[in-house]
Amino acid sequence: MKRVLRNYLFWTYQRGSVHYDVMVSLILAFIFLSPRVIDYHDRPVERPLPPSQVLVKTDGHNNLTYRIDAATLASFHDNDVKQDLRAVIAPISGYVTIDRYQAITNPDGKKVIAYRVWAHR
């Protein structure tokens, strides 16, 4: 038994043997099943966008969600935020209908840092 464990540890079995197949199967099982059992705490990090960049997400059914930095809108001189958002989105996605938008503020809630826009085609 000690010899078998040592051979597994040092991977000394020949390719195509039963022991080799068992080792490969155990490795694949760990790779594919461990994320379901072990919480690796690997969540996407919400990072601020550099000015003039727009983050676009889709749900696959012509519904789009945009995240537009407030500094991007600073170059527009129109007082209508919805029109400014449409002007930023149009070169990226063409004509879309804006369903709603929401201002995202900094943690103290005093300054708008970005806008989240829900739209569809």
JOCOR-V842956 format. One record per residue. PHI is phi in radians with two decimals (NA if undefined). PSI is psi in whole degrees, -180 to 180 (999 if undefined). OMEGA is omega in whole degrees, 0 to 359 (NA if undefined). Layout:
BEGIN
phi = [PHI PHI]
psi = [PSI PSI]
omega = [OMEGA OMEGA]
END
This chain:
BEGIN
phi = [NA -1.11 -1.15 -1.11 -1.10 -1.10 -1.16 -1.16 -1.10 -1.64 0.99 -1.70 -1.33 -1.30 -1.08 1.63 -1.40 -1.10 -1.13 -1.07 -1.10 -1.14 -1.10 -1.13 -1.12 -1.14 -1.12 -1.12 -1.08 -1.11 -1.08 -1.56 -1.75 -1.12 -1.10 -1.38 -1.79 -1.76 -1.57 -1.49 0.98 -1.80 -1.82 -1.09 -1.64 -1.41 -1.92 -1.18 -1.42 -1.13 -0.97 1.27 -1.88 -2.20 -1.70 -2.08 -2.18 -2.21 -1.76 1.55 -2.15 1.15 -1.68 -2.16 -2.16 -1.99 -2.16 -2.05 -1.17 -1.12 -1.14 -1.13 -1.34 -1.12 -1.36 -1.56 -1.89 -1.36 -1.46 -1.61 -1.09 -1.09 -1.16 -1.11 -1.10 -1.09 -1.16 -1.32 -1.32 -0.96 -1.17 -1.51 -2.05 1.38 -1.31 -2.34 -1.71 -1.43 -1.36 -2.85 -2.50 -2.42 -1.39 -1.84 -1.85 -1.22 -0.98 -1.48 1.36 -1.74 -2.24 -1.36 -1.85 -2.85 -2.24 -1.86 -2.15 -1.84 -2.51 -2.56 -1.69]
psi = [-40 -39 -40 -45 -41 -41 -35 -44 -42 3 55 -4 148 150 136 -9 165 -42 -40 -46 -37 -44 -45 -40 -40 -41 -46 -40 -41 -44 -44 -24 -23 -36 -22 -25 -40 130 108 -2 38 83 151 141 130 108 146 142 142 151 148 10 146 131 126 130 145 154 3 -3 41 10 131 145 128 147 113 126 142 -30 -26 -38 -15 -25 -14 144 6 142 -8 111 -40 -40 -40 -43 -42 -38 -32 -39 -36 -45 -21 -50 1 -157 125 157 122 118 -49 166 158 134 134 124 165 171 -31 -5 16 -23 133 124 -21 172 139 127 130 127 169 163 999]
omega = [180 180 180 179 178 179 176 182 182 174 185 181 181 178 179 178 181 181 177 179 178 180 180 179 178 179 180 178 178 182 186 183 183 178 178 184 185 177 183 180 180 179 177 180 178 181 177 178 171 179 180 173 182 177 182 175 178 175 179 181 179 174 184 174 181 170 187 179 182 179 177 180 182 181 178 184 178 180 180 183 181 177 177 178 179 179 177 185 186 179 182 189 184 181 174 175 179 179 179 175 183 177 176 184 175 186 179 174 184 185 177 181 181 176 173 186 174 183 175 180 NA]
END
